[in-house]
């Protein structure tokens, strides 16, 4: 059974940076597309960034140029480097392994 554990959330001022991590258990990490999603207060969960097993990457328009997704296959971990954070980035961020599992989420709060 795959388990995903996020970490790295917290409170940061507008313009600041955070790096989220998602550690995956199991042996199928390297064969699967991984992604970060977020759910802002009062809104639906939305895709933030995705990275395939081959390294192809895509971002939501709202985070392009500010967020960077990466994966470390040796550590079974993906990361989301978030720079120039804005109050509208405030959300619970979830890690996803496509078709397999979701993490429990880590909260990011950006103060103005």
N, CA, C and O atoms as a Tinker XYZ file with bonds, in Angstrom:
   448  protein
     1  N      0.851000   -1.183000    0.000000    73     2
     2  CA     0.000000    0.000000    0.000000    64     1     3
     3  C      0.892000    1.239000    0.000000    63     2     4     5
     4  O      1.846000    1.337000    0.771000    81     3
     5  N      0.564000    2.172000   -0.871000    73     3     6
     6  CA     1.353000    3.393000   -0.981000    64     5     7
     7  C      0.908000    4.388000    0.081000    63     6     8     9
     8  O     -0.288000    4.583000    0.298000    81     7
     9  N      1.868000    5.009000    0.735000    73     7    10
    10  CA     1.577000    6.098000    1.665000    64     9    11
    11  C      2.402000    7.311000    1.281000    63    10    12    13
    12  O      3.577000    7.198000    0.934000    81    11
    13  N      1.770000    8.471000    1.348000    73    11    14
    14  CA     2.423000    9.726000    1.022000    64    13    15
    15  C      2.366000   10.629000    2.247000    63    14    16    17
    16  O      1.304000   10.809000    2.842000    81    15
    17  N      3.502000   11.192000    2.620000    73    15    18
    18  CA     3.569000   12.048000    3.796000    64    17    19
    19  C      4.180000   13.385000    3.405000    63    18    20    21
    20  O      5.340000   13.458000    2.999000    81    19
    21  N      3.388000   14.434000    3.534000    73    19    22
    22  CA     3.858000   15.781000    3.204000    64    21    23
    23  C      4.462000   16.458000    4.431000    63    22    24    25
    24  O      4.115000   16.150000    5.571000    81    23
    25  N      5.362000   17.376000    4.164000    73    23    26
    26  CA     5.926000   18.209000    5.216000    64    25    27
    27  C      6.383000   19.528000    4.609000    63    26    28    29
    28  O      6.482000   19.666000    3.390000    81    27
    29  N      6.661000   20.495000    5.479000    73    27    30
    30  CA     7.226000   21.754000    5.007000    64    29    31
    31  C      6.282000   22.938000    4.989000    63    30    32    33
    32  O      6.698000   24.058000    4.688000    81    31
    33  N      5.022000   22.709000    5.305000    73    31    34
    34  CA     4.088000   23.826000    5.325000    64    33    35
    35  C      4.350000   24.744000    6.504000    63    34    36    37
    36  O      5.163000   24.436000    7.376000    81    35
    37  N      3.661000   25.868000    6.526000    73    35    38
    38  CA     3.819000   26.806000    7.627000    64    37    39
    39  C      3.288000   28.164000    7.290000    63    38    40    41
    40  O      2.565000   28.348000    6.310000    81    39
    41  N      3.657000   29.119000    8.117000    73    39    42
    42  CA     3.239000   30.511000    7.952000    64    41    43
    43  C      4.414000   31.320000    7.416000    63    42    44    45
    44  O      5.524000   31.256000    7.944000    81    43
    45  N      4.149000   32.082000    6.360000    73    43    46
    46  CA     5.200000   32.884000    5.752000    64    45    47
    47  C      4.601000   34.206000    5.297000    63    46    48    49
    48  O      3.411000   34.289000    4.992000    81    47
    49  N      5.430000   35.229000    5.255000    73    47    50
    50  CA     4.956000   36.526000    4.777000    64    49    51
    51  C      4.925000   36.570000    3.261000    63    50    52    53
    52  O      5.637000   35.824000    2.589000    81    51
    53  N      4.104000   37.439000    2.742000    73    51    54
    54  CA     4.033000   37.630000    1.298000    64    53    55
    55  C      5.415000   37.937000    0.741000    63    54    56    57
    56  O      6.147000   38.764000    1.287000    81    55
    57  N      5.767000   37.263000   -0.354000    73    55    58
    58  CA     7.085000   37.402000   -0.953000    64    57    59
    59  C      8.097000   36.386000   -0.466000    63    58    60    61
    60  O      9.195000   36.287000   -1.012000    81    59
    61  N      7.736000   35.640000    0.549000    73    59    62
    62  CA     8.632000   34.646000    1.109000    64    61    63
    63  C      8.621000   33.336000    0.346000    63    62    64    65
    64  O      7.972000   33.207000   -0.693000    81    63
    65  N      9.354000   32.363000    0.881000    73    63    66
    66  CA     9.509000   31.060000    0.229000    64    65    67
    67  C      9.282000   29.921000    1.213000    63    66    68    69
    68  O      9.507000   30.059000    2.415000    81    67
    69  N      8.838000   28.812000    0.679000    73    67    70
    70  CA     8.722000   27.565000    1.420000    64    69    71
    71  C      9.061000   26.432000    0.475000    63    70    72    73
    72  O      8.911000   26.553000   -0.741000    81    71
    73  N      9.519000   25.329000    1.045000    73    71    74
    74  CA     9.709000   24.116000    0.246000    64    73    75
    75  C      8.927000   22.986000    0.887000    63    74    76    77
    76  O      9.142000   22.634000    2.047000    81    75
    77  N      8.022000   22.428000    0.113000    73    75    78
    78  CA     7.247000   21.272000    0.557000    64    77    79
    79  C      7.933000   19.993000    0.106000    63    78    80    81
    80  O      8.558000   19.946000   -0.953000    81    79
    81  N      7.809000   18.969000    0.916000    73    79    82
    82  CA     8.333000   17.647000    0.583000    64    81    83
    83  C      7.214000   16.628000    0.701000    63    82    84    85
    84  O      6.285000   16.790000    1.492000    81    83
    85  N      7.319000   15.583000   -0.095000    73    83    86
    86  CA     6.363000   14.476000   -0.036000    64    85    87
    87  C      7.152000   13.187000   -0.176000    63    86    88    89
    88  O      7.718000   12.900000   -1.230000    81    87
    89  N      7.181000   12.418000    0.899000    73    87    90
    90  CA     7.889000   11.142000    0.896000    64    89    91
    91  C      6.901000   10.013000    0.634000    63    90    92    93
    92  O      5.842000    9.941000    1.257000    81    91
    93  N      7.262000    9.134000   -0.295000    73    91    94
    94  CA     6.385000    8.039000   -0.684000    64    93    95
    95  C      6.959000    6.706000   -0.239000    63    94    96    97
    96  O      8.152000    6.448000   -0.399000    81    95
    97  N      6.101000    5.860000    0.321000    73    95    98
    98  CA     6.515000    4.507000    0.655000    64    97    99
    99  C      6.253000    3.600000   -0.545000    63    98   100   101
   100  O      5.558000    3.995000   -1.481000    81    99
   101  N      6.804000    2.390000   -0.521000    73    99   102
   102  CA     6.534000    1.466000   -1.602000    64   101   103
   103  C      7.564000    1.538000   -2.704000    63   102   104   105
   104  O      8.482000    2.356000   -2.663000    81   103
   105  N      7.405000    0.669000   -3.698000    73   103   106
   106  CA     8.416000    0.544000   -4.740000    64   105   107
   107  C      7.955000    1.029000   -6.100000    63   106   108   109
   108  O      8.657000    0.838000   -7.094000    81   107
   109  N      6.784000    1.656000   -6.163000    73   107   110
   110  CA     6.260000    2.045000   -7.469000    64   109   111
   111  C      6.446000    3.522000   -7.755000    63   110   112   113
   112  O      5.971000    4.025000   -8.773000    81   111
   113  N      7.131000    4.216000   -6.867000    73   111   114
   114  CA     7.300000    5.671000   -6.998000    64   113   115
   115  C      7.861000    6.025000   -8.358000    63   114   116   117
   116  O      7.346000    6.921000   -9.026000    81   115
   117  N      8.916000    5.331000   -8.782000    73   115   118
   118  CA     9.626000    5.725000   -9.993000    64   117   119
   119  C      8.822000    5.523000  -11.263000    63   118   120   121
   120  O      9.183000    6.053000  -12.314000    81   119
   121  N      7.731000    4.758000  -11.184000    73   119   122
   122  CA     6.953000    4.460000  -12.387000    64   121   123
   123  C      5.715000    5.347000  -12.506000    63   122   124   125
   124  O      4.936000    5.207000  -13.449000    81   123
   125  N      5.537000    6.243000  -11.566000    73   123   126
   126  CA     4.281000    6.974000  -11.523000    64   125   127
   127  C      4.425000    8.485000  -11.586000    63   126   128   129
   128  O      5.421000    9.068000  -11.159000    81   127
   129  N      3.376000    9.092000  -12.144000    73   127   130
   130  CA     3.277000   10.539000  -12.168000    64   129   131
   131  C      2.919000   11.032000  -10.777000    63   130   132   133
   132  O      2.014000   10.509000  -10.126000    81   131
   133  N      3.642000   12.041000  -10.338000    73   131   134
   134  CA     3.417000   12.634000   -9.025000    64   133   135
   135  C      2.979000   14.090000   -9.188000    63   134   136   137
   136  O      3.345000   14.760000  -10.153000    81   135
   137  N      2.200000   14.555000   -8.240000    73   135   138
   138  CA     1.744000   15.931000   -8.371000    64   137   139
   139  C      1.456000   16.588000   -7.037000    63   138   140   141
   140  O      1.309000   15.931000   -6.007000    81   139
   141  N      1.381000   17.891000   -7.093000    73   139   142
   142  CA     0.942000   18.705000   -5.959000    64   141   143
   143  C     -0.380000   19.365000   -6.331000    63   142   144   145
   144  O     -0.527000   19.933000   -7.413000    81   143
   145  N     -1.318000   19.279000   -5.430000    73   143   146
   146  CA    -2.603000   19.941000   -5.566000    64   145   147
   147  C     -2.795000   20.827000   -4.344000    63   146   148   149
   148  O     -2.109000   20.673000   -3.334000    81   147
   149  N     -3.731000   21.749000   -4.450000    73   147   150
   150  CA    -4.037000   22.566000   -3.283000    64   149   151
   151  C     -5.538000   22.851000   -3.225000    63   150   152   153
   152  O     -6.244000   22.849000   -4.234000    81   151
   153  N     -5.981000   23.090000   -2.016000    73   151   154
   154  CA    -7.372000   23.472000   -1.813000    64   153   155
   155  C     -7.386000   24.756000   -1.002000    63   154   156   157
   156  O     -7.090000   24.763000    0.193000    81   155
   157  N     -7.738000   25.845000   -1.681000    73   155   158
   158  CA    -7.818000   27.138000   -1.029000    64   157   159
   159  C     -9.145000   27.227000   -0.287000    63   158   160   161
   160  O    -10.106000   26.551000   -0.656000    81   159
   161  N     -9.208000   28.039000    0.739000    73   159   162
   162  CA   -10.450000   28.157000    1.515000    64   161   163
   163  C    -11.643000   28.463000    0.624000    63   162   164   165
   164  O    -11.632000   29.426000   -0.143000    81   163
   165  N    -12.671000   27.630000    0.735000    73   163   166
   166  CA   -13.900000   27.861000   -0.008000    64   165   167
   167  C    -13.847000   27.485000   -1.470000    63   166   168   169
   168  O    -14.769000   27.801000   -2.221000    81   167
   169  N    -12.777000   26.810000   -1.895000    73   167   170
   170  CA   -12.637000   26.466000   -3.305000    64   169   171
   171  C    -12.419000   24.977000   -3.491000    63   170   172   173
   172  O    -12.158000   24.239000   -2.541000    81   171
   173  N    -12.533000   24.552000   -4.757000    73   171   174
   174  CA   -12.284000   23.158000   -5.105000    64   173   175
   175  C    -10.772000   22.882000   -5.089000    63   174   176   177
   176  O     -9.957000   23.794000   -5.229000    81   175
   177  N    -10.424000   21.608000   -4.916000    73   175   178
   178  CA    -9.030000   21.227000   -5.020000    64   177   179
   179  C     -8.567000   21.424000   -6.461000    63   178   180   181
   180  O     -9.291000   21.093000   -7.401000    81   179
   181  N     -7.368000   21.959000   -6.633000    73   179   182
   182  CA    -6.858000   22.247000   -7.965000    64   181   183
   183  C     -5.423000   21.764000   -8.115000    63   182   184   185
   184  O     -4.672000   21.658000   -7.146000    81   183
   185  N     -5.071000   21.475000   -9.359000    73   183   186
   186  CA    -3.708000   21.049000   -9.660000    64   185   187
   187  C     -2.764000   22.236000   -9.565000    63   186   188   189
   188  O     -3.061000   23.320000  -10.068000    81   187
   189  N     -1.629000   22.026000   -8.919000    73   187   190
   190  CA    -0.586000   23.048000   -8.845000    64   189   191
   191  C      0.547000   22.706000   -9.800000    63   190   192   193
   192  O      0.963000   23.537000  -10.607000    81   191
   193  N      1.045000   21.469000   -9.703000    73   191   194
   194  CA     2.172000   21.062000  -10.540000    64   193   195
   195  C      2.198000   19.552000  -10.615000    63   194   196   197
   196  O      1.769000   18.864000   -9.689000    81   195
   197  N      2.707000   19.039000  -11.732000    73   195   198
   198  CA     2.783000   17.604000  -11.920000    64   197   199
   199  C      4.106000   17.261000  -12.583000    63   198   200   201
   200  O      4.620000   18.027000  -13.399000    81   199
   201  N      4.656000   16.096000  -12.225000    73   199   202
   202  CA     5.905000   15.633000  -12.826000    64   201   203
   203  C      5.750000   14.153000  -13.138000    63   202   204   205
   204  O      5.379000   13.366000  -12.267000    81   203
   205  N      6.032000   13.774000  -14.370000    73   203   206
   206  CA     5.888000   12.375000  -14.777000    64   205   207
   207  C      7.133000   11.587000  -14.405000    63   206   208   209
   208  O      8.134000   12.150000  -13.962000    81   207
   209  N      7.053000   10.272000  -14.593000    73   207   210
   210  CA     8.210000    9.421000  -14.313000    64   209   211
   211  C      9.371000    9.761000  -15.239000    63   210   212   213
   212  O     10.533000    9.541000  -14.895000    81   211
   213  N      9.057000   10.291000  -16.402000    73   211   214
   214  CA    10.106000   10.669000  -17.352000    64   213   215
   215  C     10.634000   12.065000  -17.157000    63   214   216   217
   216  O     11.556000   12.491000  -17.852000    81   215
   217  N     10.045000   12.793000  -16.197000    73   215   218
   218  CA    10.535000   14.132000  -15.900000    64   217   219
   219  C      9.798000   15.266000  -16.566000    63   218   220   221
   220  O     10.186000   16.424000  -16.409000    81   219
   221  N      8.738000   14.967000  -17.313000    73   219   222
   222  CA     7.945000   16.050000  -17.899000    64   221   223
   223  C      7.181000   16.770000  -16.802000    63   222   224   225
   224  O      6.682000   16.156000  -15.859000    81   223
   225  N      7.101000   18.071000  -16.945000    73   223   226
   226  CA     6.531000   18.907000  -15.883000    64   225   227
   227  C      5.478000   19.846000  -16.453000    63   226   228   229
   228  O      5.590000   20.330000  -17.580000    81   227
   229  N      4.460000   20.088000  -15.647000    73   227   230
   230  CA     3.458000   21.070000  -16.017000    64   229   231
   231  C      3.022000   21.807000  -14.763000    63   230   232   233
   232  O      3.018000   21.246000  -13.667000    81   231
   233  N      2.654000   23.077000  -14.936000    73   231   234
   234  CA     2.249000   23.924000  -13.818000    64   233   235
   235  C      0.924000   24.606000  -14.106000    63   234   236   237
   236  O      0.568000   24.855000  -15.258000    81   235
   237  N      0.205000   24.900000  -13.037000    73   235   238
   238  CA    -0.943000   25.791000  -13.166000    64   237   239
   239  C     -0.431000   27.177000  -13.554000    63   238   240   241
   240  O      0.648000   27.589000  -13.127000    81   239
   241  N     -1.206000   27.886000  -14.357000    73   239   242
   242  CA    -0.780000   29.218000  -14.796000    64   241   243
   243  C     -0.498000   30.137000  -13.616000    63   242   244   245
   244  O      0.385000   30.992000  -13.689000    81   243
   245  N     -1.232000   29.968000  -12.545000    73   243   246
   246  CA    -1.115000   30.873000  -11.408000    64   245   247
   247  C      0.206000   30.754000  -10.659000    63   246   248   249
   248  O      0.562000   31.640000   -9.882000    81   247
   249  N      0.937000   29.661000  -10.888000    73   247   250
   250  CA     2.196000   29.461000  -10.154000    64   249   251
   251  C      3.411000   29.427000  -11.067000    63   250   252   253
   252  O      4.541000   29.342000  -10.585000    81   251
   253  N      3.202000   29.490000  -12.366000    73   251   254
   254  CA     4.332000   29.439000  -13.298000    64   253   255
   255  C      5.311000   30.569000  -13.019000    63   254   256   257
   256  O      4.918000   31.721000  -12.833000    81   255
   257  N      6.596000   30.218000  -12.994000    73   255   258
   258  CA     7.623000   31.209000  -12.717000    64   257   259
   259  C      7.899000   31.420000  -11.247000    63   258   260   261
   260  O      8.873000   32.080000  -10.885000    81   259
   261  N      7.044000   30.861000  -10.384000    73   259   262
   262  CA     7.239000   31.030000   -8.934000    64   261   263
   263  C      7.474000   29.702000   -8.230000    63   262   264   265
   264  O      8.235000   29.639000   -7.265000    81   263
   265  N      6.833000   28.648000   -8.700000    73   263   266
   266  CA     6.936000   27.327000   -8.073000    64   265   267
   267  C      7.750000   26.394000   -8.960000    63   266   268   269
   268  O      7.734000   26.503000  -10.186000    81   267
   269  N      8.459000   25.475000   -8.313000    73   267   270
   270  CA     9.236000   24.468000   -9.042000    64   269   271
   271  C      9.013000   23.107000   -8.413000    63   270   272   273
   272  O      9.221000   22.924000   -7.213000    81   271
   273  N      8.591000   22.157000   -9.224000    73   271   274
   274  CA     8.422000   20.785000   -8.753000    64   273   275
   275  C      9.634000   19.975000   -9.170000    63   274   276   277
   276  O     10.197000   20.185000  -10.244000    81   275
   277  N     10.032000   19.044000   -8.307000    73   275   278
   278  CA    11.159000   18.170000   -8.631000    64   277   279
   279  C     10.954000   16.839000   -7.924000    63   278   280   281
   280  O     10.139000   16.725000   -7.008000    81   279
   281  N     11.707000   15.834000   -8.364000    73   279   282
   282  CA    11.605000   14.521000   -7.725000    64   281   283
   283  C     12.990000   13.937000   -7.545000    63   282   284   285
   284  O     13.882000   14.132000   -8.371000    81   283
   285  N     13.150000   13.215000   -6.448000    73   283   286
   286  CA    14.390000   12.508000   -6.151000    64   285   287
   287  C     14.045000   11.026000   -6.092000    63   286   288   289
   288  O     13.458000   10.553000   -5.119000    81   287
   289  N     14.414000   10.299000   -7.139000    73   287   290
   290  CA    14.030000    8.889000   -7.227000    64   289   291
   291  C     14.739000    8.028000   -6.203000    63   290   292   293
   292  O     14.231000    6.969000   -5.834000    81   291
   293  N     15.896000    8.453000   -5.738000    73   291   294
   294  CA    16.622000    7.674000   -4.733000    64   293   295
   295  C     15.960000    7.789000   -3.367000    63   294   296   297
   296  O     16.017000    6.861000   -2.561000    81   295
   297  N     15.332000    8.935000   -3.112000    73   295   298
   298  CA    14.692000    9.153000   -1.829000    64   297   299
   299  C     13.175000    8.931000   -1.882000    63   298   300   301
   300  O     12.494000    9.071000   -0.866000    81   299
   301  N     12.647000    8.584000   -3.063000    73   299   302
   302  CA    11.191000    8.432000   -3.222000    64   301   303
   303  C     10.461000    9.676000   -2.728000    63   302   304   305
   304  O      9.475000    9.585000   -1.998000    81   303
   305  N     10.953000   10.814000   -3.131000    73   303   306
   306  CA    10.422000   12.075000   -2.611000    64   305   307
   307  C     10.233000   13.073000   -3.745000    63   306   308   309
   308  O     11.045000   13.149000   -4.668000    81   307
   309  N      9.153000   13.831000   -3.660000    73   307   310
   310  CA     9.002000   14.983000   -4.547000    64   309   311
   311  C      8.998000   16.248000   -3.707000    63   310   312   313
   312  O      8.715000   16.225000   -2.509000    81   311
   313  N      9.316000   17.342000   -4.361000    73   311   314
   314  CA     9.421000   18.618000   -3.685000    64   313   315
   315  C      8.618000   19.669000   -4.452000    63   314   316   317
   316  O      8.367000   19.542000   -5.650000    81   315
   317  N      8.233000   20.689000   -3.728000    73   315   318
   318  CA     7.642000   21.858000   -4.369000    64   317   319
   319  C      8.298000   23.085000   -3.747000    63   318   320   321
   320  O      8.006000   23.459000   -2.611000    81   319
   321  N      9.183000   23.695000   -4.512000    73   319   322
   322  CA     9.818000   24.936000   -4.078000    64   321   323
   323  C      8.885000   26.086000   -4.460000    63   322   324   325
   324  O      8.555000   26.270000   -5.632000    81   323
   325  N      8.474000   26.843000   -3.468000    73   323   326
   326  CA     7.525000   27.933000   -3.697000    64   325   327
   327  C      8.191000   29.257000   -3.343000    63   326   328   329
   328  O      8.533000   29.501000   -2.186000    81   327
   329  N      8.368000   30.088000   -4.326000    73   327   330
   330  CA     8.984000   31.396000   -4.137000    64   329   331
   331  C      7.976000   32.507000   -4.414000    63   330   332   333
   332  O      6.948000   32.288000   -5.053000    81   331
   333  N      8.290000   33.688000   -3.924000    73   331   334
   334  CA     7.424000   34.848000   -4.132000    64   333   335
   335  C      5.969000   34.520000   -3.802000    63   334   336   337
   336  O      5.060000   34.780000   -4.591000    81   335
   337  N      5.779000   33.955000   -2.638000    73   335   338
   338  CA     4.441000   33.532000   -2.238000    64   337   339
   339  C      3.513000   34.718000   -2.067000    63   338   340   341
   340  O      3.923000   35.801000   -1.650000    81   339
   341  N      2.247000   34.487000   -2.401000    73   339   342
   342  CA     1.216000   35.504000   -2.319000    64   341   343
   343  C      0.110000   35.039000   -1.380000    63   342   344   345
   344  O     -0.052000   33.837000   -1.170000    81   343
   345  N     -0.651000   35.968000   -0.813000    73   343   346
   346  CA    -1.750000   35.547000    0.072000    64   345   347
   347  C     -2.712000   34.566000   -0.596000    63   346   348   349
   348  O     -3.273000   33.703000    0.079000    81   347
   349  N     -2.910000   34.683000   -1.899000    73   347   350
   350  CA    -3.817000   33.761000   -2.597000    64   349   351
   351  C     -3.248000   32.352000   -2.742000    63   350   352   353
   352  O     -3.948000   31.452000   -3.205000    81   351
   353  N     -1.981000   32.146000   -2.352000    73   351   354
   354  CA    -1.420000   30.803000   -2.329000    64   353   355
   355  C     -1.773000   30.068000   -1.038000    63   354   356   357
   356  O     -1.467000   28.884000   -0.893000    81   355
   357  N     -2.411000   30.760000   -0.108000    73   355   358
   358  CA    -2.834000   30.131000    1.137000    64   357   359
   359  C     -3.773000   28.972000    0.837000    63   358   360   361
   360  O     -4.791000   29.144000    0.168000    81   359
   361  N     -3.421000   27.785000    1.339000    73   359   362
   362  CA    -4.195000   26.580000    1.025000    64   361   363
   363  C     -3.619000   25.403000    1.790000    63   362   364   365
   364  O     -2.553000   25.490000    2.399000    81   363
   365  N     -4.349000   24.309000    1.743000    73   363   366
   366  CA    -3.788000   23.029000    2.151000    64   365   367
   367  C     -3.246000   22.374000    0.884000    63   366   368   369
   368  O     -3.963000   22.224000   -0.106000    81   367
   369  N     -1.992000   21.992000    0.927000    73   367   370
   370  CA    -1.321000   21.404000   -0.234000    64   369   371
   371  C     -1.243000   19.884000   -0.058000    63   370   372   373
   372  O     -0.827000   19.380000    0.985000    81   371
   373  N     -1.652000   19.182000   -1.096000    73   371   374
   374  CA    -1.712000   17.731000   -1.076000    64   373   375
   375  C     -0.771000   17.138000   -2.112000    63   374   376   377
   376  O     -0.645000   17.646000   -3.226000    81   375
   377  N     -0.130000   16.081000   -1.731000    73   375   378
   378  CA     0.698000   15.298000   -2.636000    64   377   379
   379  C     -0.155000   14.177000   -3.228000    63   378   380   381
   380  O     -1.010000   13.613000   -2.546000    81   379
   381  N      0.081000   13.866000   -4.481000    73   379   382
   382  CA    -0.705000   12.828000   -5.154000    64   381   383
   383  C      0.185000   11.922000   -5.988000    63   382   384   385
   384  O      1.063000   12.395000   -6.711000    81   383
   385  N     -0.042000   10.636000   -5.887000    73   383   386
   386  CA     0.525000    9.665000   -6.832000    64   385   387
   387  C     -0.642000    9.226000   -7.706000    63   386   388   389
   388  O     -1.588000    8.599000   -7.231000    81   387
   389  N     -0.563000    9.559000   -8.968000    73   387   390
   390  CA    -1.703000    9.357000   -9.850000    64   389   391
   391  C     -2.210000    7.923000   -9.792000    63   390   392   393
   392  O     -1.444000    6.968000   -9.926000    81   391
   393  N     -3.526000    7.794000   -9.589000    73   391   394
   394  CA    -4.238000    6.512000   -9.563000    64   393   395
   395  C     -3.964000    5.667000   -8.327000    63   394   396   397
   396  O     -4.453000    4.541000   -8.228000    81   395
   397  N     -3.178000    6.202000   -7.369000    73   395   398
   398  CA    -2.849000    5.365000   -6.224000    64   397   399
   399  C     -3.179000    5.983000   -4.879000    63   398   400   401
   400  O     -3.851000    5.355000   -4.060000    81   399
   401  N     -2.717000    7.215000   -4.633000    73   399   402
   402  CA    -2.816000    7.693000   -3.257000    64   401   403
   403  C     -2.747000    9.211000   -3.173000    63   402   404   405
   404  O     -2.235000    9.904000   -4.052000    81   403
   405  N     -3.295000    9.680000   -2.058000    73   403   406
   406  CA    -3.193000   11.081000   -1.671000    64   405   407
   407  C     -2.538000   11.175000   -0.297000    63   406   408   409
   408  O     -2.713000   10.296000    0.547000    81   407
   409  N     -1.787000   12.242000   -0.085000    73   407   410
   410  CA    -1.327000   12.529000    1.249000    64   409   411
   411  C     -2.416000   13.210000    2.057000    63   410   412   413
   412  O     -3.501000   13.483000    1.544000    81   411
   413  N     -2.127000   13.482000    3.318000    73   411   414
   414  CA    -3.120000   14.114000    4.181000    64   413   415
   415  C     -3.088000   15.630000    4.082000    63   414   416   417
   416  O     -4.003000   16.305000    4.555000    81   415
   417  N     -2.059000   16.157000    3.483000    73   415   418
   418  CA    -1.990000   17.590000    3.277000    64   417   419
   419  C     -1.117000   18.308000    4.285000    63   418   420   421
   420  O     -0.920000   17.855000    5.412000    81   419
   421  N     -0.597000   19.447000    3.841000    73   419   422
   422  CA     0.171000   20.321000    4.713000    64   421   423
   423  C     -0.308000   21.753000    4.450000    63   422   424   425
   424  O     -0.474000   22.165000    3.302000    81   423
   425  N     -0.520000   22.485000    5.513000    73   423   426
   426  CA    -1.130000   23.809000    5.384000    64   425   427
   427  C     -0.071000   24.878000    5.142000    63   426   428   429
   428  O      0.959000   24.926000    5.814000    81   427
   429  N     -0.353000   25.724000    4.172000    73   427   430
   430  CA     0.494000   26.881000    3.871000    64   429   431
   431  C     -0.344000   28.133000    4.057000    63   430   432   433
   432  O     -1.418000   28.268000    3.472000    81   431
   433  N      0.153000   29.040000    4.872000    73   431   434
   434  CA    -0.531000   30.308000    5.098000    64   433   435
   435  C      0.415000   31.454000    4.758000    63   434   436   437
   436  O      1.519000   31.549000    5.294000    81   435
   437  N     -0.036000   32.312000    3.868000    73   435   438
   438  CA     0.776000   33.456000    3.445000    64   437   439
   439  C      0.094000   34.722000    3.935000    63   438   440   441
   440  O     -1.037000   35.022000    3.553000    81   439
   441  N      0.786000   35.452000    4.776000    73   439   442
   442  CA     0.208000   36.683000    5.321000    64   441   443
   443  C      0.613000   37.877000    4.461000    63   442   444   445
   444  O      1.697000   37.907000    3.879000    81   443
   445  N     -0.268000   38.841000    4.397000    73   443   446
   446  CA    -0.002000   40.029000    3.571000    64   445   447
   447  C      0.737000   41.088000    4.362000    63   446   448
   448  O      1.043000   42.155000    3.829000    81   447
